Amino acid sequence: MKLVAIDYTYTVVCSKKVEVPDDFTFESAEPDDMVDEINFDISEINVTGDGISSVVFDGIRSVEMDDYIYPF
């Protein structure tokens, strides 16, 4: 009997709110750079659940501030 290996992925959308000073503004318009400006470490997010053996974050999807969304 032969074995067939199947690698598959699924998307988990994570979100976190980070406090910044009232007068904070972004210097960059690129979401990855914006996240660097607020010193957010994506490794602080933990994902667990049935069937999850490892999680690799592939980037920032968007950044939102004052109801404005900066899409990637």
C-alpha positions in Angstrom: 0.0 0.0 0.0 1.3 3.5 -0.8 1.1 6.5 1.4 0.1 10.0 0.2 1.3 13.0 2.2 -0.9 16.1 2.1 0.3 19.4 3.5 -2.4 21.9 4.0 -2.8 25.3 5.5 -5.6 27.4 7.0 -5.8 31.0 8.0 -6.3 32.2 11.5 -6.8 36.0 11.7 -5.4 37.4 15.0 -5.9 40.9 16.4 -4.4 42.8 19.3 -4.9 46.4 20.6 -1.8 48.2 21.7 -1.9 51.5 23.7 0.0 54.4 22.3 0.2 58.1 23.5 -2.6 60.4 22.5 -0.2 62.4 20.3 1.2 59.3 18.5 1.3 59.3 14.7 2.9 56.8 12.3 5.9 57.9 10.3 5.4 55.1 7.8 2.5 54.0 5.7 3.6 50.3 5.4 1.9 48.1 8.0 5.0 46.0 8.7 7.0 49.2 9.5 4.1 50.7 11.4 4.1 47.7 13.7 7.8 48.2 14.3 7.1 51.8 15.3 4.9 50.6 18.2 7.4 47.9 19.3 4.9 45.1 18.9 6.4 41.6 18.9 4.2 39.2 16.8 5.7 36.3 18.8 3.7 37.4 21.8 0.5 36.0 20.1 -0.1 32.4 21.1 -2.4 30.2 19.0 -3.5 26.9 20.3 -6.3 24.5 19.5 -7.1 21.0 18.3 -5.1 20.0 15.2 -2.7 23.0 15.5 0.8 21.7 15.6 2.7 24.8 14.6 1.9 28.4 13.5 3.9 30.6 11.3 2.9 34.2 10.9 3.4 35.4 7.4 3.0 39.1 8.0 0.8 41.9 9.1 -2.6 42.2 7.4 -3.5 45.7 8.4 -3.1 48.3 11.1 -5.9 50.5 12.3 -5.8 53.7 14.3 -8.6 56.2 14.9 -11.0 54.2 12.8 -8.6 54.4 9.8 -7.4 51.1 8.4 -3.9 51.0 6.8 -4.2 47.9 4.6 -1.2 45.8 3.5 
